[in-house]
Amino acid sequence: MRIIHRDKEWELEGRMTVRQAIEKVGLIPETVLAVRDGKLLTEDTVLEPDDEVKLISVVSGG
């Protein structure tokens, strides 16, 4: 699967959950949202080897 965050891309092998994929690329799951085909994914969604997932940074402020 391909994971995209800003200007970085990673290729990961096999099936895994969104949370596992985020952790595998070295990001903190609570700091990004995962989107596949324009749809928001939950952290327990299982990703397939041919998926392309975009990670969007969460920005908060007060």
CHARMM internal coordinates of N, CA and C (Angstrom, degrees):
IC EDIT
DIST 1 N 1 CA 1.4409
DIST 1 CA 1 C 1.5111
ANGL 1 N 1 CA 1 C 109.22
DIST 1 C 2 N 1.2967
ANGL 1 CA 1 C 2 N 115.35
DIHE 1 N 1 CA 1 C 2 N 157.56
DIST 2 N 2 CA 1.4575
ANGL 1 C 2 N 2 CA 120.72
DIHE 1 CA 1 C 2 N 2 CA 179.25
DIST 2 CA 2 C 1.5338
ANGL 2 N 2 CA 2 C 107.83
DIHE 1 C 2 N 2 CA 2 C -110.40
DIST 2 C 3 N 1.3272
ANGL 2 CA 2 C 3 N 115.01
DIHE 2 N 2 CA 2 C 3 N 129.20
DIST 3 N 3 CA 1.4531
ANGL 2 C 3 N 3 CA 121.98
DIHE 2 CA 2 C 3 N 3 CA 176.27
DIST 3 CA 3 C 1.5279
ANGL 3 N 3 CA 3 C 106.87
DIHE 2 C 3 N 3 CA 3 C -113.46
DIST 3 C 4 N 1.3295
ANGL 3 CA 3 C 4 N 116.13
DIHE 3 N 3 CA 3 C 4 N 128.88
DIST 4 N 4 CA 1.4577
ANGL 3 C 4 N 4 CA 121.56
DIHE 3 CA 3 C 4 N 4 CA -177.55
DIST 4 CA 4 C 1.5315
ANGL 4 N 4 CA 4 C 108.74
DIHE 3 C 4 N 4 CA 4 C -122.06
DIST 4 C 5 N 1.3322
ANGL 4 CA 4 C 5 N 116.06
DIHE 4 N 4 CA 4 C 5 N 129.16
DIST 5 N 5 CA 1.4676
ANGL 4 C 5 N 5 CA 121.89
DIHE 4 CA 4 C 5 N 5 CA 175.50
DIST 5 CA 5 C 1.5106
ANGL 5 N 5 CA 5 C 107.85
DIHE 4 C 5 N 5 CA 5 C -141.66
DIST 5 C 6 N 1.3181
ANGL 5 CA 5 C 6 N 115.49
DIHE 5 N 5 CA 5 C 6 N 116.00
DIST 6 N 6 CA 1.4668
ANGL 5 C 6 N 6 CA 122.39
DIHE 5 CA 5 C 6 N 6 CA -175.95
DIST 6 CA 6 C 1.5180
ANGL 6 N 6 CA 6 C 109.84
DIHE 5 C 6 N 6 CA 6 C 54.03
DIST 6 C 7 N 1.3195
ANGL 6 CA 6 C 7 N 118.93
DIHE 6 N 6 CA 6 C 7 N -118.09
DIST 7 N 7 CA 1.4655
ANGL 6 C 7 N 7 CA 120.59
DIHE 6 CA 6 C 7 N 7 CA -178.35
DIST 7 CA 7 C 1.5241
ANGL 7 N 7 CA 7 C 112.35
DIHE 6 C 7 N 7 CA 7 C -102.78
DIST 7 C 8 N 1.3405
ANGL 7 CA 7 C 8 N 116.89
DIHE 7 N 7 CA 7 C 8 N 16.67
DIST 8 N 8 CA 1.4679
ANGL 7 C 8 N 8 CA 120.80
DIHE 7 CA 7 C 8 N 8 CA -179.70
DIST 8 CA 8 C 1.5256
ANGL 8 N 8 CA 8 C 110.43
DIHE 7 C 8 N 8 CA 8 C -112.05
DIST 8 C 9 N 1.3268
ANGL 8 CA 8 C 9 N 114.77
DIHE 8 N 8 CA 8 C 9 N 147.37
DIST 9 N 9 CA 1.4650
ANGL 8 C 9 N 9 CA 120.92
DIHE 8 CA 8 C 9 N 9 CA 176.22
DIST 9 CA 9 C 1.5181
ANGL 9 N 9 CA 9 C 109.31
DIHE 8 C 9 N 9 CA 9 C -134.93
DIST 9 C 10 N 1.3297
ANGL 9 CA 9 C 10 N 115.44
DIHE 9 N 9 CA 9 C 10 N 143.09
DIST 10 N 10 CA 1.4604
ANGL 9 C 10 N 10 CA 121.77
DIHE 9 CA 9 C 10 N 10 CA 176.60
DIST 10 CA 10 C 1.5169
ANGL 10 N 10 CA 10 C 108.70
DIHE 9 C 10 N 10 CA 10 C -129.39
DIST 10 C 11 N 1.3177
ANGL 10 CA 10 C 11 N 116.73
DIHE 10 N 10 CA 10 C 11 N 145.12
DIST 11 N 11 CA 1.4603
ANGL 10 C 11 N 11 CA 123.24
DIHE 10 CA 10 C 11 N 11 CA 172.87
DIST 11 CA 11 C 1.5221
ANGL 11 N 11 CA 11 C 107.10
DIHE 10 C 11 N 11 CA 11 C -109.04
DIST 11 C 12 N 1.3222
ANGL 11 CA 11 C 12 N 116.91
DIHE 11 N 11 CA 11 C 12 N 120.99
DIST 12 N 12 CA 1.4564
ANGL 11 C 12 N 12 CA 121.93
DIHE 11 CA 11 C 12 N 12 CA 179.73
DIST 12 CA 12 C 1.5148
ANGL 12 N 12 CA 12 C 109.40
DIHE 11 C 12 N 12 CA 12 C -116.29
DIST 12 C 13 N 1.3153
ANGL 12 CA 12 C 13 N 116.10
DIHE 12 N 12 CA 12 C 13 N 146.67
DIST 13 N 13 CA 1.4695
ANGL 12 C 13 N 13 CA 122.19
DIHE 12 CA 12 C 13 N 13 CA -178.15
DIST 13 CA 13 C 1.5302
ANGL 13 N 13 CA 13 C 110.67
DIHE 12 C 13 N 13 CA 13 C -99.82
DIST 13 C 14 N 1.3192
ANGL 13 CA 13 C 14 N 116.25
DIHE 13 N 13 CA 13 C 14 N 147.66
DIST 14 N 14 CA 1.4614
ANGL 13 C 14 N 14 CA 122.19
DIHE 13 CA 13 C 14 N 14 CA 172.74
DIST 14 CA 14 C 1.5131
ANGL 14 N 14 CA 14 C 113.93
DIHE 13 C 14 N 14 CA 14 C 82.71
DIST 14 C 15 N 1.3331
ANGL 14 CA 14 C 15 N 114.24
DIHE 14 N 14 CA 14 C 15 N -173.65
DIST 15 N 15 CA 1.4608
ANGL 14 C 15 N 15 CA 121.69
DIHE 14 CA 14 C 15 N 15 CA 178.62
DIST 15 CA 15 C 1.5217
ANGL 15 N 15 CA 15 C 108.52
DIHE 14 C 15 N 15 CA 15 C -99.79
DIST 15 C 16 N 1.3297
ANGL 15 CA 15 C 16 N 116.21
DIHE 15 N 15 CA 15 C 16 N 143.91
DIST 16 N 16 CA 1.4574
ANGL 15 C 16 N 16 CA 121.48
DIHE 15 CA 15 C 16 N 16 CA 175.65
DIST 16 CA 16 C 1.5191
ANGL 16 N 16 CA 16 C 108.79
DIHE 15 C 16 N 16 CA 16 C -163.47
DIST 16 C 17 N 1.3218
ANGL 16 CA 16 C 17 N 116.06
DIHE 16 N 16 CA 16 C 17 N 165.90
DIST 17 N 17 CA 1.4587
ANGL 16 C 17 N 17 CA 119.50
DIHE 16 CA 16 C 17 N 17 CA 178.43
DIST 17 CA 17 C 1.5282
ANGL 17 N 17 CA 17 C 109.53
DIHE 16 C 17 N 17 CA 17 C -77.89
DIST 17 C 18 N 1.3106
ANGL 17 CA 17 C 18 N 115.01
DIHE 17 N 17 CA 17 C 18 N 164.66
DIST 18 N 18 CA 1.4617
ANGL 17 C 18 N 18 CA 120.65
DIHE 17 CA 17 C 18 N 18 CA 177.04
DIST 18 CA 18 C 1.5261
ANGL 18 N 18 CA 18 C 109.40
DIHE 17 C 18 N 18 CA 18 C -57.06
DIST 18 C 19 N 1.3257
ANGL 18 CA 18 C 19 N 117.50
DIHE 18 N 18 CA 18 C 19 N -45.76
DIST 19 N 19 CA 1.4615
ANGL 18 C 19 N 19 CA 121.18
DIHE 18 CA 18 C 19 N 19 CA -179.74
DIST 19 CA 19 C 1.5345
ANGL 19 N 19 CA 19 C 111.41
DIHE 18 C 19 N 19 CA 19 C -58.93
DIST 19 C 20 N 1.3183
ANGL 19 CA 19 C 20 N 117.24
DIHE 19 N 19 CA 19 C 20 N -45.22
DIST 20 N 20 CA 1.4648
ANGL 19 C 20 N 20 CA 120.88
DIHE 19 CA 19 C 20 N 20 CA 179.65
DIST 20 CA 20 C 1.5272
ANGL 20 N 20 CA 20 C 111.00
DIHE 19 C 20 N 20 CA 20 C -61.93
DIST 20 C 21 N 1.3193
ANGL 20 CA 20 C 21 N 117.06
DIHE 20 N 20 CA 20 C 21 N -41.53
DIST 21 N 21 CA 1.4663
ANGL 20 C 21 N 21 CA 120.87
DIHE 20 CA 20 C 21 N 21 CA -179.77
DIST 21 CA 21 C 1.5224
ANGL 21 N 21 CA 21 C 110.96
DIHE 20 C 21 N 21 CA 21 C -64.69
DIST 21 C 22 N 1.3324
ANGL 21 CA 21 C 22 N 116.61
DIHE 21 N 21 CA 21 C 22 N -42.71
DIST 22 N 22 CA 1.4646
ANGL 21 C 22 N 22 CA 120.46
DIHE 21 CA 21 C 22 N 22 CA 179.66
DIST 22 CA 22 C 1.5262
ANGL 22 N 22 CA 22 C 110.10
DIHE 21 C 22 N 22 CA 22 C -62.51
DIST 22 C 23 N 1.3280
ANGL 22 CA 22 C 23 N 116.55
DIHE 22 N 22 CA 22 C 23 N -44.70
DIST 23 N 23 CA 1.4629
ANGL 22 C 23 N 23 CA 120.49
DIHE 22 CA 22 C 23 N 23 CA 179.17
DIST 23 CA 23 C 1.5280
ANGL 23 N 23 CA 23 C 111.28
DIHE 22 C 23 N 23 CA 23 C -65.08
DIST 23 C 24 N 1.3286
ANGL 23 CA 23 C 24 N 116.77
DIHE 23 N 23 CA 23 C 24 N -37.80
DIST 24 N 24 CA 1.4650
ANGL 23 C 24 N 24 CA 121.05
DIHE 23 CA 23 C 24 N 24 CA -178.06
DIST 24 CA 24 C 1.5306
ANGL 24 N 24 CA 24 C 112.36
DIHE 23 C 24 N 24 CA 24 C -63.58
DIST 24 C 25 N 1.3368
ANGL 24 CA 24 C 25 N 116.83
DIHE 24 N 24 CA 24 C 25 N -32.70
DIST 25 N 25 CA 1.4654
ANGL 24 C 25 N 25 CA 119.40
DIHE 24 CA 24 C 25 N 25 CA 178.66
DIST 25 CA 25 C 1.5241
ANGL 25 N 25 CA 25 C 112.13
DIHE 24 C 25 N 25 CA 25 C -86.90
DIST 25 C 26 N 1.3307
ANGL 25 CA 25 C 26 N 117.19
DIHE 25 N 25 CA 25 C 26 N 2.35
DIST 26 N 26 CA 1.4570
ANGL 25 C 26 N 26 CA 121.32
DIHE 25 CA 25 C 26 N 26 CA 173.58
DIST 26 CA 26 C 1.5169
ANGL 26 N 26 CA 26 C 116.44
DIHE 25 C 26 N 26 CA 26 C 89.95
DIST 26 C 27 N 1.3322
ANGL 26 CA 26 C 27 N 116.61
DIHE 26 N 26 CA 26 C 27 N 17.22
DIST 27 N 27 CA 1.4643
ANGL 26 C 27 N 27 CA 119.82
DIHE 26 CA 26 C 27 N 27 CA 178.59
DIST 27 CA 27 C 1.5257
ANGL 27 N 27 CA 27 C 110.05
DIHE 26 C 27 N 27 CA 27 C -104.97
DIST 27 C 28 N 1.3132
ANGL 27 CA 27 C 28 N 116.03
DIHE 27 N 27 CA 27 C 28 N 161.50
DIST 28 N 28 CA 1.4601
ANGL 27 C 28 N 28 CA 121.98
DIHE 27 CA 27 C 28 N 28 CA 178.03
DIST 28 CA 28 C 1.5307
ANGL 28 N 28 CA 28 C 107.60
DIHE 27 C 28 N 28 CA 28 C -91.49
DIST 28 C 29 N 1.3359
ANGL 28 CA 28 C 29 N 118.07
DIHE 28 N 28 CA 28 C 29 N 121.66
DIST 29 N 29 CA 1.4698
ANGL 28 C 29 N 29 CA 121.03
DIHE 28 CA 28 C 29 N 29 CA -174.85
DIST 29 CA 29 C 1.5352
ANGL 29 N 29 CA 29 C 114.70
DIHE 28 C 29 N 29 CA 29 C -54.79
DIST 29 C 30 N 1.3146
ANGL 29 CA 29 C 30 N 117.81
DIHE 29 N 29 CA 29 C 30 N -32.16
DIST 30 N 30 CA 1.4654
ANGL 29 C 30 N 30 CA 120.72
DIHE 29 CA 29 C 30 N 30 CA -178.66
DIST 30 CA 30 C 1.5282
ANGL 30 N 30 CA 30 C 113.26
DIHE 29 C 30 N 30 CA 30 C -74.83
DIST 30 C 31 N 1.3221
ANGL 30 CA 30 C 31 N 118.03
DIHE 30 N 30 CA 30 C 31 N -6.20
DIST 31 N 31 CA 1.4702
ANGL 30 C 31 N 31 CA 120.68
DIHE 30 CA 30 C 31 N 31 CA -177.25
DIST 31 CA 31 C 1.5231
ANGL 31 N 31 CA 31 C 113.97
DIHE 30 C 31 N 31 CA 31 C -103.03
DIST 31 C 32 N 1.3431
ANGL 31 CA 31 C 32 N 117.35
DIHE 31 N 31 CA 31 C 32 N -1.89
DIST 32 N 32 CA 1.4657
ANGL 31 C 32 N 32 CA 120.36
DIHE 31 CA 31 C 32 N 32 CA -178.93
DIST 32 CA 32 C 1.5312
ANGL 32 N 32 CA 32 C 111.07
DIHE 31 C 32 N 32 CA 32 C -137.86
DIST 32 C 33 N 1.3317
ANGL 32 CA 32 C 33 N 115.11
DIHE 32 N 32 CA 32 C 33 N 156.06
DIST 33 N 33 CA 1.4581
ANGL 32 C 33 N 33 CA 122.76
DIHE 32 CA 32 C 33 N 33 CA 171.60
DIST 33 CA 33 C 1.5187
ANGL 33 N 33 CA 33 C 107.08
DIHE 32 C 33 N 33 CA 33 C -111.33
DIST 33 C 34 N 1.3266
ANGL 33 CA 33 C 34 N 116.78
DIHE 33 N 33 CA 33 C 34 N 141.32
DIST 34 N 34 CA 1.4614
ANGL 33 C 34 N 34 CA 121.58
DIHE 33 CA 33 C 34 N 34 CA -179.73
DIST 34 CA 34 C 1.5267
ANGL 34 N 34 CA 34 C 109.65
DIHE 33 C 34 N 34 CA 34 C -103.55
DIST 34 C 35 N 1.3383
ANGL 34 CA 34 C 35 N 115.43
DIHE 34 N 34 CA 34 C 35 N 133.71
DIST 35 N 35 CA 1.4663
ANGL 34 C 35 N 35 CA 121.58
DIHE 34 CA 34 C 35 N 35 CA -178.94
DIST 35 CA 35 C 1.5250
ANGL 35 N 35 CA 35 C 108.97
DIHE 34 C 35 N 35 CA 35 C -129.83
DIST 35 C 36 N 1.3459
ANGL 35 CA 35 C 36 N 115.83
DIHE 35 N 35 CA 35 C 36 N 132.00
DIST 36 N 36 CA 1.4613
ANGL 35 C 36 N 36 CA 121.77
DIHE 35 CA 35 C 36 N 36 CA 175.52
DIST 36 CA 36 C 1.5173
ANGL 36 N 36 CA 36 C 107.44
DIHE 35 C 36 N 36 CA 36 C -130.21
DIST 36 C 37 N 1.3161
ANGL 36 CA 36 C 37 N 116.75
DIHE 36 N 36 CA 36 C 37 N 126.46
DIST 37 N 37 CA 1.4731
ANGL 36 C 37 N 37 CA 122.11
DIHE 36 CA 36 C 37 N 37 CA -178.99
DIST 37 CA 37 C 1.5224
ANGL 37 N 37 CA 37 C 112.25
DIHE 36 C 37 N 37 CA 37 C 52.98
DIST 37 C 38 N 1.3360
ANGL 37 CA 37 C 38 N 116.30
DIHE 37 N 37 CA 37 C 38 N 38.64
DIST 38 N 38 CA 1.4595
ANGL 37 C 38 N 38 CA 120.90
DIHE 37 CA 37 C 38 N 38 CA 177.50
DIST 38 CA 38 C 1.5124
ANGL 38 N 38 CA 38 C 115.37
DIHE 37 C 38 N 38 CA 38 C 78.04
DIST 38 C 39 N 1.3385
ANGL 38 CA 38 C 39 N 117.42
DIHE 38 N 38 CA 38 C 39 N 5.87
DIST 39 N 39 CA 1.4645
ANGL 38 C 39 N 39 CA 120.99
DIHE 38 CA 38 C 39 N 39 CA -178.38
DIST 39 CA 39 C 1.5189
ANGL 39 N 39 CA 39 C 110.87
DIHE 38 C 39 N 39 CA 39 C -116.51
DIST 39 C 40 N 1.3237
ANGL 39 CA 39 C 40 N 115.51
DIHE 39 N 39 CA 39 C 40 N 135.64
DIST 40 N 40 CA 1.4505
ANGL 39 C 40 N 40 CA 121.98
DIHE 39 CA 39 C 40 N 40 CA 178.66
DIST 40 CA 40 C 1.5195
ANGL 40 N 40 CA 40 C 110.06
DIHE 39 C 40 N 40 CA 40 C -68.81
DIST 40 C 41 N 1.3336
ANGL 40 CA 40 C 41 N 116.72
DIHE 40 N 40 CA 40 C 41 N 136.30
DIST 41 N 41 CA 1.4638
ANGL 40 C 41 N 41 CA 121.84
DIHE 40 CA 40 C 41 N 41 CA -179.30
DIST 41 CA 41 C 1.5239
ANGL 41 N 41 CA 41 C 110.47
DIHE 40 C 41 N 41 CA 41 C -109.27
DIST 41 C 42 N 1.3229
ANGL 41 CA 41 C 42 N 116.33
DIHE 41 N 41 CA 41 C 42 N 146.81
DIST 42 N 42 CA 1.4561
ANGL 41 C 42 N 42 CA 120.30
DIHE 41 CA 41 C 42 N 42 CA 173.21
DIST 42 CA 42 C 1.5198
ANGL 42 N 42 CA 42 C 108.23
DIHE 41 C 42 N 42 CA 42 C -86.07
DIST 42 C 43 N 1.3289
ANGL 42 CA 42 C 43 N 116.59
DIHE 42 N 42 CA 42 C 43 N 161.94
DIST 43 N 43 CA 1.4651
ANGL 42 C 43 N 43 CA 119.96
DIHE 42 CA 42 C 43 N 43 CA -174.67
DIST 43 CA 43 C 1.5200
ANGL 43 N 43 CA 43 C 113.35
DIHE 42 C 43 N 43 CA 43 C -68.39
DIST 43 C 44 N 1.3303
ANGL 43 CA 43 C 44 N 118.12
DIHE 43 N 43 CA 43 C 44 N -16.96
DIST 44 N 44 CA 1.4649
ANGL 43 C 44 N 44 CA 120.16
DIHE 43 CA 43 C 44 N 44 CA 179.44
DIST 44 CA 44 C 1.5328
ANGL 44 N 44 CA 44 C 112.94
DIHE 43 C 44 N 44 CA 44 C -96.02
DIST 44 C 45 N 1.3393
ANGL 44 CA 44 C 45 N 117.75
DIHE 44 N 44 CA 44 C 45 N 4.14
DIST 45 N 45 CA 1.4633
ANGL 44 C 45 N 45 CA 121.47
DIHE 44 CA 44 C 45 N 45 CA 175.98
DIST 45 CA 45 C 1.5258
ANGL 45 N 45 CA 45 C 109.53
DIHE 44 C 45 N 45 CA 45 C -66.42
DIST 45 C 46 N 1.3303
ANGL 45 CA 45 C 46 N 116.51
DIHE 45 N 45 CA 45 C 46 N 132.54
DIST 46 N 46 CA 1.4659
ANGL 45 C 46 N 46 CA 120.39
DIHE 45 CA 45 C 46 N 46 CA 179.11
DIST 46 CA 46 C 1.5271
ANGL 46 N 46 CA 46 C 108.91
DIHE 45 C 46 N 46 CA 46 C -86.78
DIST 46 C 47 N 1.3188
ANGL 46 CA 46 C 47 N 115.29
DIHE 46 N 46 CA 46 C 47 N 127.76
DIST 47 N 47 CA 1.4651
ANGL 46 C 47 N 47 CA 122.05
DIHE 46 CA 46 C 47 N 47 CA 179.17
DIST 47 CA 47 C 1.5148
ANGL 47 N 47 CA 47 C 110.03
DIHE 46 C 47 N 47 CA 47 C -94.65
DIST 47 C 48 N 1.3175
ANGL 47 CA 47 C 48 N 115.50
DIHE 47 N 47 CA 47 C 48 N 142.84
DIST 48 N 48 CA 1.4585
ANGL 47 C 48 N 48 CA 122.30
DIHE 47 CA 47 C 48 N 48 CA 179.16
DIST 48 CA 48 C 1.5284
ANGL 48 N 48 CA 48 C 109.65
DIHE 47 C 48 N 48 CA 48 C -98.74
DIST 48 C 49 N 1.3305
ANGL 48 CA 48 C 49 N 117.75
DIHE 48 N 48 CA 48 C 49 N 159.21
DIST 49 N 49 CA 1.4702
ANGL 48 C 49 N 49 CA 121.30
DIHE 48 CA 48 C 49 N 49 CA -177.64
DIST 49 CA 49 C 1.5323
ANGL 49 N 49 CA 49 C 115.19
DIHE 48 C 49 N 49 CA 49 C -56.32
DIST 49 C 50 N 1.3301
ANGL 49 CA 49 C 50 N 118.50
DIHE 49 N 49 CA 49 C 50 N -27.07
DIST 50 N 50 CA 1.4694
ANGL 49 C 50 N 50 CA 119.92
DIHE 49 CA 49 C 50 N 50 CA -178.07
DIST 50 CA 50 C 1.5331
ANGL 50 N 50 CA 50 C 113.50
DIHE 49 C 50 N 50 CA 50 C -96.47
DIST 50 C 51 N 1.3286
ANGL 50 CA 50 C 51 N 117.90
DIHE 50 N 50 CA 50 C 51 N 9.58
DIST 51 N 51 CA 1.4649
ANGL 50 C 51 N 51 CA 121.32
DIHE 50 CA 50 C 51 N 51 CA 179.94
DIST 51 CA 51 C 1.5216
ANGL 51 N 51 CA 51 C 112.03
DIHE 50 C 51 N 51 CA 51 C -76.68
DIST 51 C 52 N 1.3301
ANGL 51 CA 51 C 52 N 114.93
DIHE 51 N 51 CA 51 C 52 N 150.13
DIST 52 N 52 CA 1.4567
ANGL 51 C 52 N 52 CA 121.99
DIHE 51 CA 51 C 52 N 52 CA 170.16
DIST 52 CA 52 C 1.5198
ANGL 52 N 52 CA 52 C 106.22
DIHE 51 C 52 N 52 CA 52 C -121.58
DIST 52 C 53 N 1.3261
ANGL 52 CA 52 C 53 N 116.18
DIHE 52 N 52 CA 52 C 53 N 121.49
DIST 53 N 53 CA 1.4578
ANGL 52 C 53 N 53 CA 121.51
DIHE 52 CA 52 C 53 N 53 CA -175.44
DIST 53 CA 53 C 1.5251
ANGL 53 N 53 CA 53 C 108.84
DIHE 52 C 53 N 53 CA 53 C -121.69
DIST 53 C 54 N 1.3352
ANGL 53 CA 53 C 54 N 115.39
DIHE 53 N 53 CA 53 C 54 N 131.22
DIST 54 N 54 CA 1.4564
ANGL 53 C 54 N 54 CA 120.71
DIHE 53 CA 53 C 54 N 54 CA 175.95
DIST 54 CA 54 C 1.5241
ANGL 54 N 54 CA 54 C 108.11
DIHE 53 C 54 N 54 CA 54 C -102.30
DIST 54 C 55 N 1.3203
ANGL 54 CA 54 C 55 N 115.40
DIHE 54 N 54 CA 54 C 55 N 133.44
DIST 55 N 55 CA 1.4510
ANGL 54 C 55 N 55 CA 121.47
DIHE 54 CA 54 C 55 N 55 CA 177.51
DIST 55 CA 55 C 1.5237
ANGL 55 N 55 CA 55 C 108.54
DIHE 54 C 55 N 55 CA 55 C -103.37
DIST 55 C 56 N 1.3191
ANGL 55 CA 55 C 56 N 115.45
DIHE 55 N 55 CA 55 C 56 N 129.01
DIST 56 N 56 CA 1.4582
ANGL 55 C 56 N 56 CA 121.68
DIHE 55 CA 55 C 56 N 56 CA -178.35
DIST 56 CA 56 C 1.5197
ANGL 56 N 56 CA 56 C 108.18
DIHE 55 C 56 N 56 CA 56 C -114.58
DIST 56 C 57 N 1.3230
ANGL 56 CA 56 C 57 N 116.71
DIHE 56 N 56 CA 56 C 57 N 126.10
DIST 57 N 57 CA 1.4607
ANGL 56 C 57 N 57 CA 121.35
DIHE 56 CA 56 C 57 N 57 CA -179.37
DIST 57 CA 57 C 1.5172
ANGL 57 N 57 CA 57 C 110.53
DIHE 56 C 57 N 57 CA 57 C -66.34
DIST 57 C 58 N 1.3361
ANGL 57 CA 57 C 58 N 115.49
DIHE 57 N 57 CA 57 C 58 N 137.97
DIST 58 N 58 CA 1.4571
ANGL 57 C 58 N 58 CA 121.89
DIHE 57 CA 57 C 58 N 58 CA 176.78
DIST 58 CA 58 C 1.5261
ANGL 58 N 58 CA 58 C 107.21
DIHE 57 C 58 N 58 CA 58 C -87.91
DIST 58 C 59 N 1.3257
ANGL 58 CA 58 C 59 N 115.23
DIHE 58 N 58 CA 58 C 59 N 129.88
DIST 59 N 59 CA 1.4639
ANGL 58 C 59 N 59 CA 120.40
DIHE 58 CA 58 C 59 N 59 CA 179.31
DIST 59 CA 59 C 1.5191
ANGL 59 N 59 CA 59 C 107.38
DIHE 58 C 59 N 59 CA 59 C -118.15
DIST 59 C 60 N 1.3276
ANGL 59 CA 59 C 60 N 115.43
DIHE 59 N 59 CA 59 C 60 N 128.09
DIST 60 N 60 CA 1.4621
ANGL 59 C 60 N 60 CA 118.36
DIHE 59 CA 59 C 60 N 60 CA 177.95
DIST 60 CA 60 C 1.5135
ANGL 60 N 60 CA 60 C 109.32
DIHE 59 C 60 N 60 CA 60 C -126.01
DIST 60 C 61 N 1.2714
ANGL 60 CA 60 C 61 N 114.83
DIHE 60 N 60 CA 60 C 61 N 156.81
DIST 61 N 61 CA 1.4602
ANGL 60 C 61 N 61 CA 120.04
DIHE 60 CA 60 C 61 N 61 CA 179.87
DIST 61 CA 61 C 1.5091
ANGL 61 N 61 CA 61 C 109.93
DIHE 60 C 61 N 61 CA 61 C -161.43
DIST 61 C 62 N 1.2928
ANGL 61 CA 61 C 62 N 114.91
DIHE 61 N 61 CA 61 C 62 N 174.48
DIST 62 N 62 CA 1.4603
ANGL 61 C 62 N 62 CA 117.48
DIHE 61 CA 61 C 62 N 62 CA -176.96
DIST 62 CA 62 C 1.4790
ANGL 62 N 62 CA 62 C 112.82
DIHE 61 C 62 N 62 CA 62 C -128.37
END
COOR INIT
IC SEED 1 N 1 CA 1 C
IC BUILD
